[in-house]
Amino acid sequence: MKNRFYNFELKPFHITGRIQLTDLKDTHTLDIWNFFLCEFRKQSEQNTLKWVSFVLMGTHFHILCYPQDKAVGEIGEHFSVSGGESFKLRNVEFYKIDNIKYYHTVYKYIYRNPVEAGLCKSAVDYPYSSLNSIVRGSPQSCVFDDDMHLIFNPKKVVEWIDTDFSEDSYQKCGYSVIM
C-alpha cells in the first residue's frame, strides 16, 4: 500500500461535535442523518471536501475527511450551521491527522463507536454509519470515498474494525502498516 501521507499536501481531519436537539419530540436520528448526507453531497459536488467515514451517534458525530482546497477555518464555518429548528451542532472540533497509523486508528475508532456503546455487535450493522452504506452498497455510499478499499475485501476490513483495540493487529487481518 502506498503511503499517501508523504506526498499528499492536504492532510485528513477527524471532525467531531455534539448534537443539541431543540425539538425533542419531532427530531429523529434519521432526520439528522439525512441532513448530514445532504451537506456531504453539496460539499462533494463543490469539490471542497472528500468524505471518508461518518458515524452519527445519538448525541454526537464523527467524520473523517480530506479538505480539497479549503482552509480548515472555512470548513469549520460550515459546521457551525444548524439543522433548522430541530437541532444545532455544538463543540465542533477538528483534529489534523499527520501519519498513517493515526489515520488507521481514527478510522477504526469512528466505526467502532456504536459497538463500544453497545448499539450493535458488528460495526457494519449500525444504520447511521457510512460503513453500513459502503458495504451494503446503498445509494448514500456514493458520497463517501472508499480509501480503505472496503469494496475489494469488505470481510477483512470489517473483521479488523470489529476487533477490540486491545487485540488490534493489522497482520491479524492481512494488513501491514507503513510508517
C-alpha positions in Angstrom: 0.0 0.0 0.0 1.4 3.4 -1.0 1.7 5.8 1.9 -0.3 8.9 0.7 0.8 10.9 3.7 4.3 11.6 2.3 3.1 13.2 -0.9 -0.4 14.5 -0.1 -0.4 18.2 0.7 -3.8 18.4 2.3 -3.9 16.2 5.4 -7.1 14.5 6.5 -9.1 15.6 9.6 -11.2 13.9 12.2 -14.1 16.2 12.9 -16.3 15.6 16.0 -19.1 17.5 17.6 -22.2 17.4 19.8 -25.7 17.5 18.6 -28.1 19.6 20.6 -31.7 18.8 20.0 -34.0 21.8 20.1 -37.2 19.9 19.2 -37.1 16.7 21.2 -40.5 15.2 20.1 -40.1 15.7 16.4 -36.4 15.1 15.8 -35.4 11.6 14.8 -31.9 10.3 14.1 -32.9 9.6 10.5 -33.6 13.3 10.0 -30.2 14.3 11.3 -28.6 11.5 9.2 -30.3 12.9 6.1 -29.3 16.4 6.9 -25.6 15.4 7.1 -25.9 13.4 3.8 -27.3 16.4 2.1 -24.5 18.6 3.3 -21.9 15.9 2.3 -23.4 15.8 -1.2 -23.2 19.6 -1.5 -19.6 19.6 -0.4 -18.7 16.7 -2.7 -20.4 18.4 -5.7 -18.4 21.6 -4.9 -15.3 19.5 -4.7 -14.3 21.1 -1.4 -14.2 18.0 0.8 -13.6 14.3 0.3 -15.7 12.3 2.8 -14.1 9.1 4.0 -16.2 7.9 7.0 -19.1 9.1 9.1 -20.9 7.8 12.2 -23.9 9.6 13.8 -24.5 8.7 17.4 -27.4 9.9 19.5 -25.6 12.9 20.9 -22.6 13.4 18.7 -20.9 12.6 15.4 -17.5 11.6 14.0 -16.3 12.4 10.5 -13.1 11.6 8.7 -12.5 13.8 5.6 -9.9 15.5 3.4 -10.1 19.2 2.5 -9.6 19.5 -1.2 -8.7 23.2 -1.5 -10.1 25.0 1.6 -8.5 26.2 4.7 -9.7 24.4 7.8 -11.2 27.6 9.1 -13.5 27.8 6.1 -14.6 24.2 6.7 -15.2 25.0 10.3 -17.6 27.8 9.4 -19.7 25.3 7.5 -20.0 23.1 10.6 -21.5 25.9 12.7 -24.7 25.7 10.8 -27.8 24.2 12.4 -30.3 21.7 11.3 -33.1 24.3 11.2 -35.4 24.3 14.2 -34.7 20.6 15.1 -31.0 20.6 16.2 -27.8 22.5 16.4 -24.2 21.4 16.1 -22.1 22.3 19.1 -18.5 22.0 20.2 -17.3 21.0 16.7 -13.6 20.2 16.9 -11.0 19.4 14.2 -8.0 17.1 14.6 -5.4 17.1 11.9 -4.1 13.6 11.1 -0.5 13.6 10.2 0.5 10.0 9.9 -0.9 6.7 8.6 -1.0 4.9 12.0 -3.1 7.8 13.5 -5.3 7.7 10.3 -6.0 4.0 10.8 -6.7 4.5 14.5 -9.2 7.2 13.8 -10.8 5.3 11.0 -11.3 2.3 13.3 -12.3 4.4 16.3 -15.1 6.2 14.3 -16.6 2.9 13.1 -16.2 1.1 16.5 -18.1 3.9 18.3 -21.5 2.2 18.1 -20.0 -1.2 19.0 -18.3 0.3 22.1 -21.7 2.0 23.1 -23.4 -1.4 22.9 -25.7 -0.4 20.0 -24.6 -3.3 17.7 -22.3 -6.3 17.7 -20.6 -5.5 14.4 -19.8 -2.0 13.2 -21.3 -2.8 9.8 -24.7 -3.3 11.3 -25.1 0.2 12.7 -27.5 2.0 10.3 -26.2 5.6 10.9 -22.7 4.8 9.6 -21.0 5.2 6.2 -19.5 1.7 6.8 -23.0 0.3 6.6 -23.7 2.3 3.4 -20.5 1.3 1.7 -20.5 -2.4 2.5 -24.2 -2.8 1.8 -24.0 -0.7 -1.4 -26.7 1.8 -0.5 -27.3 4.9 -2.7 -25.7 7.1 0.1 -22.4 5.3 -0.4 -21.5 7.3 -3.5 -20.9 10.3 -1.2 -18.0 8.5 0.6 -14.5 7.9 -0.8 -13.6 4.3 0.0 -9.9 4.9 0.5 -9.6 1.8 2.7 -10.8 -0.3 -0.2 -13.8 -1.9 1.6 -15.3 -2.8 -1.7 -12.4 -5.0 -2.6 -12.3 -7.0 0.6 -15.1 -5.9 3.0 -14.9 -9.0 5.1 -11.3 -8.4 6.1 -11.8 -4.7 6.8 -14.9 -5.3 8.8 -13.2 -8.1 10.7 -10.3 -5.7 11.6 -12.8 -2.9 12.6 -14.7 -5.4 14.8 -11.6 -6.4 16.7 -11.2 -4.7 20.1 -8.4 -2.1 20.2 -6.6 -4.2 22.8 -6.5 -7.1 20.3 -5.7 -4.8 17.4 -3.3 -6.1 14.8 -3.3 -5.3 11.1 -1.4 -8.5 10.4 -4.3 -10.5 12.0 -6.4 -9.5 9.0 -3.7 -9.5 6.4 -2.8 -5.8 6.5 0.5 -4.2 7.2 1.1 -0.6 8.4 3.5 1.5 6.5 5.0 4.1 8.8 
